[in-house]
């Protein structure tokens, strides 16, 4: 048995159907699912990023405020001190010590304190350094404080290499300026930078305009200041810096009020984004789980569906088979009447001929004479005629048997013209005698031998001729049965000059159980079955008709049925052994 | 006088043998192979009994019967049917056929029916004659009516 394409792939129609259903359902699920997941994930990611960034900015802002408040308070404190205490006079050293000893415990960040006169000479000093009488006139800070009234220094490494900060304020005794200067350590600074953080996730830095790190609050690895990008004034800039080890940190930076210092809060993005990565993993796991679930369910659903379809198809095939049989029986019934008549004619002739022969012999025996030559001739002719009629009867019964035989679709080489001619000969007598209808044959001699089932072709054509006869009588008419060769196909048509059909009728004519014959005359199955038979033979049946102009049924048959049909037929006939 | 019989059927052999047999049985037999031909013959000749096949091309049995009854109503007709179509038999009888038979038929039965049909016709003709005589007797002028 030749393998068909389907068999070569190892799949048959139902398996293919099953995979098609599964593929389709998976596609339907798998396209929206990632879209939804992806979209939600994106929104979540944006949210997380925004939150993290906003957090960072907010911290930077708060730190900035805290520092500025701290510094402003220190300045105010000092100013208050200068207003409250008349420290401008010389020899107030002891008094300065007293003040310092009061002040220092209250605010532990004071390292030293000094008083300077209008020339910039520190005339009083309390603290760990030896700075008494030091002349600061030439320094930048003295010039600034004498101009601005306030000076806040950069952070510098001071006593024991701890970062320090100096603040100086100007005051007057009368019209003479004098200056109070203090050094504070940056512990407080650092505490300020760190305060309010739970879990020390972020380091904070204060950096000057030369990109020197003044303060580093935090325990993580230090950043590489060259990777800092300065923000605009008033801006809280979010960006990235590199650490000395090459890691990238997320930062928020902003200028402190004096615009000399940049406050920078740095955070390791991975820690914040861990939750995001976690969410992504969860999403992926869920997706794959869903995929597996859907896949599994789809597979079983598809199997179930296809099994149902298979069952329905099988049932439909059984029903169709039954319909065919029923239709056959119906046709058979109709044929029986016609056939009885057909057979009765030969029988009648045999009866008369035999009776005649008997009479000749009877007459002869009663005369007791020899048979005359003429009588012998008559007897001989009569017996010959009897034999002829016997074979005529046999012909008819054979046809009936052929029709009644259980339909075994058999593909053989068929001379279509001859098959049709035989059928018409058989039908012709019946049709023309009873219904005043003539059947015209118009056969194309060029049609080749085709491979098809002749019995089924005859069944279809008889049905068509039946219908034509039914609808053209009693007025009588013409039925034309024609064959024609037309590019690779054979066209077989049955046309009549009967009443024809309106378009809406034409559209329904092949529907099962549709008939225009009165109840009892038509089952509505004939053309539906013809349609089925022609399809199975790999062909097509169509109708051309116009009201008042008759109808023409055209069957298009391939020269060979397709391999599928042939296989199925072979398989069936093999089953029957 | 021999009864005049016409056999009408499109099966030539059947007509042939039947006519031979009826001739042997002492009938005067005419044959016809179609309804139209039969009607023509009925117009020209007189028959006592016509044996008529129901199923024929052209003018079928029932139509032929109708025509015959229009032309020569006293002619008796026996319908022959090849298929068990009781309806056409009954229809025929409603139209005036004497009886109907199924092919193939037992010649004896046919002969007996022909005889009975012929008898009925003869009987009818006799009654008609009697009526006419009575008519003439009562009114001599009725001779002129003929």
Interface residues (C-beta under 8 A of the other chain):
Chain A: X337 X338 X340 X341 X342 X344 X345 X347 X348 X349 X350 X351 X352 X353 X355 X356 X359 X363 X378 X382 X385 X389 X432 X433 X434 X436
Chain B: X10 X11 X13 X14 X17 X18 X20 X21 X24 X55 X56 X57 X58 X60 X82 X83 X84 X85 X102 X103 X104 X105 X107
